[in-house]
Amino acid sequence: MAAQVDVLLGAQWGDEGKGKVVDVIAPDYQVIARFQGGPNAGHTLIFDGKKHVLHTIPSGVFRPGVWNLVGNGVVIDPVTFMREIAALEASGVDVRERLLISRRAHIILPTHRALDAASEAEKGQEKIGSTLKGIGPTYMDKTGRNGLRMGDLERPDLMDRYRTLVKKHERLLGLYDHHADRTADEAAWAEAVKAMRSFRLVDSEHWLDEQLRAGKRVLAEGAQGTLLDIDFGTYPFVTSSNTISAGACTGLGVPPGRIGKVIGIFKAYSTRVGSGPFPTELHDDLGERIRQAGNEFGSTTGRPRRCGWLDLPALRYAVMINGITELAMMKADVLSGLDHVQVCTAYRVDGTVTDRLPYDVTTGITPVYTELAGWGALDAGRELPAETEAYIAFIERAVGVPVRIVSVGPDRAHTLVRTAALAG
């Protein structure tokens, strides 16, 4: 009987700590596969006193004997990709022997980045907070049926296809009145594309099917977070792909019937980078305290993250839309030392209280809070304080699934696996 694909994804607005959890549980799997997003993602892993940030390559790359697949749903910037490869190899990681790339994955061009910047500048005060990595324009070309894919690197007419697409982009840039010298960018892109030809390209849907039929365990790794999903996120302040569990099927070419566990990652509080609604955001000294204690600065952009209390209606929505079967709570240590913590349990919308995430969360929402006891310092070598366990039990009752993993520090070793049953 074929094995199943477990899915690991973010249950908030991204930056939840997915990379760390993948790294921790990777030894349980033979394949780690990224299924969407691109270099707008940043997965940070810390172990042995070193910090590693991955943007495109799956987070299982540090584990010997684990295959890492960049799936068809991912968009790849060759320059960023090769820079990432160089950093891994400099750290002694034998990445080339552990990495496969889908021929169907689309390629980001320098002009995609230029279009991203021009479009964001055009929006002015209405900008969505794009990372300006060219992600949106690349997905637009994908749905427009004229994008470049990794398999095109094997074609003799690659550069002809490239120039045809660039001409289209230049016409669009003319509409934005956006002009810039991209000579250096294009030279670096061409050099990176040449280097990428040395990597193993596969028809990933067939390769994955073979692995599953052979009984290999596969973990699908998402980027960004549920609330940034193009269909179900806080539109229009979202990313350009499906970040939810259903995206693992289209982003890897696996049927829905093969999806097993769905692991949702969330922080003990909430954060968001860039523009968009954030009902529980803290605009005071406490919000800044959480930002500093949690080092809440984007791993891709360096931008300070907006911080606020945990939002249970949003988390419950993520559990529902993804079919999450278990949760991992990250950065519980960041809230250490507070006398009390607040949890949003509902919203007041136009005078009506609801525990559902509404269609429009941009205006008119007031969070309804429940106050719980805070806790002291957390230690991976000790049991969690009773107050932390009470906080977790409160969350479990609210969302209906167990919290199996609790992170109490940034390092790989600062991770606790809970075996307690879901609170009644």
C-alpha positions in Angstrom: 0.0 0.0 0.0 1.3 3.5 -0.9 2.4 5.8 1.9 0.7 9.1 2.6 1.9 12.7 2.4 1.9 14.6 5.6 1.6 18.4 5.3 3.2 21.0 7.4 2.1 24.6 7.0 1.6 28.0 8.7 -1.6 28.7 10.5 -1.3 32.5 10.7 0.2 35.2 8.5 3.6 33.4 8.0 6.8 33.5 9.9 5.5 31.0 12.4 8.6 28.9 12.6 7.8 26.2 10.0 11.5 25.7 9.1 12.4 24.8 12.6 9.6 22.2 13.0 10.5 20.6 9.6 14.1 20.3 10.7 13.1 18.7 14.0 10.7 16.1 12.5 12.7 15.5 9.2 14.3 12.3 10.6 10.8 10.8 10.5 10.6 11.3 6.7 12.5 10.2 3.6 11.3 13.2 1.5 10.7 16.8 2.3 8.9 18.7 -0.5 8.2 22.4 -0.9 4.9 22.9 -2.6 4.4 26.7 -3.1 5.9 30.1 -2.8 9.3 31.3 -3.7 12.2 33.4 -2.3 9.6 35.6 -0.5 9.6 32.9 2.1 12.3 32.7 4.8 12.7 29.7 7.0 15.1 30.2 9.8 16.9 27.2 11.5 19.3 27.5 14.4 21.4 24.5 15.7 24.9 23.9 16.9 25.2 27.7 17.5 24.7 28.6 13.8 21.8 30.4 12.1 20.7 29.2 8.7 18.0 31.0 6.5 16.4 29.1 3.6 14.3 30.8 1.0 13.6 28.1 -1.7 15.3 24.9 -0.6 13.3 22.6 1.7 14.2 22.7 5.4 15.2 19.0 5.5 18.4 19.7 3.6 20.5 19.6 6.8 19.5 16.0 7.5 21.6 13.3 5.8 19.6 10.6 3.9 16.6 12.9 3.3 15.6 13.9 -0.2 14.6 17.5 -0.6 12.3 18.3 -3.5 11.4 21.8 -4.9 7.9 21.1 -6.3 6.1 22.4 -9.3 4.1 24.9 -7.3 7.3 26.8 -6.3 8.7 29.8 -8.3 12.5 30.0 -8.4 14.8 32.9 -8.7 18.1 31.4 -10.1 20.3 34.2 -8.5 18.8 33.8 -5.0 18.8 30.0 -5.4 22.5 29.8 -6.3 23.3 32.2 -3.5 21.5 29.9 -1.1 23.4 26.9 -2.5 26.7 28.6 -2.0 25.9 29.4 1.7 24.9 25.8 2.3 28.0 24.4 0.7 30.1 26.9 2.7 28.5 25.4 5.8 29.5 21.9 4.8 26.1 20.7 3.6 26.2 18.2 0.7 23.2 19.9 -0.8 23.6 18.6 -4.4 23.2 15.0 -3.3 20.0 15.7 -1.4 18.2 18.1 -3.8 15.7 17.6 -6.7 13.9 20.2 -8.7 10.6 19.8 -10.5 10.8 20.5 -14.3 7.4 22.2 -13.9 8.5 24.8 -11.4 8.4 28.3 -12.9 11.4 30.7 -13.1 11.6 34.3 -11.9 13.2 36.7 -14.3 14.8 40.1 -13.5 11.9 41.8 -15.3 9.5 40.0 -12.9 11.2 41.8 -10.1 11.0 45.1 -11.9 7.3 44.6 -12.6 6.7 43.8 -8.9 8.4 47.0 -7.8 6.6 49.1 -10.4 3.2 47.7 -9.5 3.8 48.2 -5.8 5.0 51.8 -6.3 1.9 52.5 -8.4 -0.4 51.5 -5.5 1.1 54.2 -3.3 -0.7 54.2 0.1 -2.7 51.2 -1.0 0.4 48.9 -1.4 0.0 45.4 -0.2 3.5 45.0 1.3 5.1 42.9 -1.4 8.6 41.6 -0.7 9.4 42.8 -4.3 10.9 39.4 -5.2 8.9 39.1 -8.4 6.6 36.4 -7.1 3.3 37.8 -8.2 4.3 38.7 -11.8 5.8 35.2 -12.1 2.6 33.5 -11.0 0.7 35.9 -13.4 2.8 34.6 -16.3 2.2 31.0 -15.1 -1.6 31.5 -15.3 -1.2 33.5 -18.5 0.5 30.5 -20.0 3.7 32.1 -21.1 6.1 31.6 -18.2 9.5 29.9 -18.3 9.9 26.6 -16.4 12.8 24.7 -15.1 12.4 22.1 -17.8 13.0 24.9 -20.4 16.7 24.9 -19.2 17.0 21.7 -21.1 15.7 23.2 -24.4 18.1 24.7 -27.0 15.8 27.7 -27.5 15.8 28.8 -23.9 17.2 32.3 -24.6 14.7 32.8 -27.4 11.9 32.1 -25.0 13.5 34.3 -22.4 13.8 37.3 -24.8 10.2 36.9 -26.0 8.9 37.1 -22.4 11.2 40.0 -21.6 9.8 42.0 -24.5 6.3 41.5 -23.1 7.5 42.7 -19.7 9.2 45.7 -21.2 5.9 46.8 -22.8 4.2 46.4 -19.4 6.9 48.4 -17.7 6.4 51.1 -20.2 2.8 51.5 -18.9 4.2 52.1 -15.5 6.8 54.5 -16.8 9.3 52.4 -15.0 12.8 52.5 -16.4 16.0 51.0 -14.9 19.3 49.6 -16.1 18.9 45.8 -15.7 22.1 44.9 -17.5 23.9 43.6 -14.3 20.8 41.8 -13.1 20.4 40.0 -16.5 24.0 39.0 -16.6 23.8 37.5 -13.0 20.6 35.7 -14.0 22.1 34.2 -17.1 25.1 33.0 -15.1 22.9 31.5 -12.4 20.7 29.7 -14.9 23.9 28.2 -16.4 24.9 26.9 -13.0 21.4 25.5 -12.3 21.7 23.1 -15.3 24.0 21.0 -13.1 21.2 20.1 -10.7 19.0 17.1 -11.0 15.6 18.0 -12.6 12.8 15.5 -12.3 9.2 15.0 -13.4 8.3 15.4 -9.7 4.8 14.0 -9.9 6.1 10.7 -11.2 9.1 10.7 -8.8 6.9 11.3 -5.8 4.4 8.6 -6.9 7.3 6.1 -7.0 8.5 7.1 -3.6 5.0 6.7 -2.1 4.5 3.4 -3.8 7.8 2.3 -2.3 6.5 3.2 1.2 8.6 6.3 1.6 7.3 8.9 4.1 6.8 12.3 2.5 6.4 15.7 4.2 5.0 18.6 2.2 6.4 21.9 3.4 4.5 25.1 2.9 5.7 28.7 2.9 4.0 31.9 4.1 0.8 31.1 6.1 -2.9 30.2 5.8 -4.1 33.8 6.2 -2.0 34.8 3.2 -3.6 32.2 0.9 -4.7 33.8 -2.4 -8.3 32.4 -2.1 -8.8 32.2 1.7 -6.5 34.8 3.2 -7.1 38.4 4.1 -7.4 39.5 0.4 -6.0 41.6 -1.2 -3.2 41.5 1.4 -2.1 38.0 0.5 0.5 36.1 -1.5 0.1 34.8 -5.0 -0.4 31.1 -4.4 -2.4 28.6 -2.3 -0.7 28.3 1.0 -3.3 25.9 2.5 -3.2 22.1 2.6 -5.1 21.8 -0.7 -2.1 23.6 -2.3 0.1 20.6 -1.5 -1.9 18.5 -4.0 -1.6 21.0 -6.9 1.9 22.1 -5.9 3.3 18.6 -5.9 1.0 16.5 -8.1 -0.4 14.2 -5.4 -4.1 13.2 -5.1 -6.2 14.4 -2.1 -6.6 10.8 -1.0 -2.9 10.5 -0.2 -2.9 13.4 2.3 -2.3 12.1 5.8 -1.6 14.3 8.9 -1.8 18.1 8.5 0.5 19.9 11.0 -0.3 23.5 11.6 2.3 25.9 13.0 1.4 28.9 15.1 3.1 31.3 17.4 1.9 31.8 21.0 1.0 35.3 19.9 0.5 36.8 16.4 2.7 38.6 13.9 2.3 40.1 10.5 4.8 41.6 8.0 3.7 44.4 5.7 0.3 45.8 5.1 -3.1 44.3 5.8 -5.7 43.8 8.6 -4.5 42.6 12.0 -7.3 42.7 14.6 -5.2 41.9 17.7 -2.2 44.1 16.8 -0.5 45.9 19.8 0.6 49.5 19.1 2.1 50.0 22.5 5.3 49.3 24.5 4.1 45.7 25.0 4.0 45.1 21.3 7.5 46.4 21.0 8.6 44.2 23.9 7.3 41.1 22.1 9.0 42.3 18.9 12.4 42.6 20.6 12.1 39.4 22.7 11.0 37.4 19.7 13.5 39.0 17.3 10.5 39.7 15.1 12.2 41.0 12.0 11.6 39.5 8.6 14.2 36.8 7.6 13.7 37.7 4.0 13.2 41.5 4.1 14.5 42.5 7.6 11.3 44.5 8.1 10.0 44.7 11.7 7.0 42.5 12.2 3.8 43.8 13.6 3.0 42.0 16.9 -0.2 41.2 18.8 -2.1 38.7 20.9 -3.1 35.3 19.7 -6.2 35.3 17.5 -8.3 32.2 18.1 -11.1 32.9 15.5 -8.3 33.1 12.9 -6.6 30.0 14.2 -9.8 28.1 14.3 -10.4 29.1 10.7 -7.0 27.8 9.7 -7.7 24.5 11.4 -11.0 24.2 9.5 -9.8 25.2 6.1 -6.7 23.0 6.2 -8.1 20.0 8.0 -5.3 20.5 10.6 -4.9 17.4 12.7 -2.3 18.6 15.2 -0.6 21.9 16.1 2.9 23.1 17.0 3.1 26.2 19.2 6.2 28.3 18.7 7.9 31.0 20.7 6.1 30.3 24.0 9.3 31.6 25.7 8.7 35.1 24.2 5.7 35.6 26.5 7.7 34.6 29.6 7.7 37.1 32.4 4.3 38.6 31.7 1.8 38.6 34.6 -1.1 38.1 32.3 -1.6 37.3 28.6 -4.6 38.1 26.5 -6.3 35.8 24.0 -8.8 37.0 21.4 -11.7 34.6 21.5 -14.2 36.4 19.3 -14.8 39.6 17.3 -17.3 42.3 17.8 -18.4 43.3 14.3 -21.0 46.1 13.9 -22.3 45.4 17.4 -22.6 41.6 16.8 -20.2 39.1 18.5 -18.9 36.3 16.3 -16.2 33.7 16.6 -15.9 33.3 12.9 -13.4 35.0 10.6 -15.5 37.3 8.4 -15.2 37.9 4.7 -14.0 41.5 5.3 -11.6 41.9 8.2 -10.3 45.3 7.1 -12.6 47.5 9.1 -15.1 47.6 11.9 -13.6 44.7 13.9 -13.0 44.9 17.7 -11.4 41.8 19.3 -13.0 40.3 22.4 -10.3 39.1 24.8 -10.0 36.6 27.6 -7.2 37.1 30.2 -5.1 34.2 31.3 -2.2 33.9 33.8 1.3 34.5 32.5 4.3 32.2 33.1 8.0 32.4 34.0 11.0 31.2 32.2 10.7 28.1 30.1 13.4 25.3 29.8 13.4 22.5 27.3 14.9 20.2 30.0 11.9 20.7 32.3 8.1 20.3 32.2 6.1 23.3 31.2 4.8 25.4 34.0 1.2 24.9 34.9 0.2 28.3 33.6 1.7 27.4 30.1 -0.1 24.1 30.1 -3.3 26.0 31.0 -2.8 28.3 28.1 -2.3 25.4 25.7 -5.4 23.6 27.1 -7.4 26.8 26.5 -6.3 26.8 22.9 -6.9 23.1 22.4 -10.5 23.4 23.7 -11.1 26.4 21.4 -9.8 24.9 18.1 -10.5 21.2 18.8 -7.1 19.7 17.9 -4.1 18.9 20.1 -0.9 20.9 20.5 1.8 18.3 20.0 5.0 20.4 19.8 6.0 23.4 21.9 9.0 25.5 21.1 10.6 27.2 24.1 13.7 28.8 22.3 15.2 29.3 18.9 17.6 26.3 18.8 16.7 22.9 17.4 17.1 21.5 21.0 14.6 24.0 22.5 11.7 21.8 21.4 9.2 19.8 23.5 7.0 17.0 22.1 3.8 16.6 24.2 2.0 13.3 24.5 -0.8 14.5 26.7 -4.3 14.0 25.3 -6.4 16.8 24.0 -8.0 18.6 26.9 -11.7 17.9 27.3 
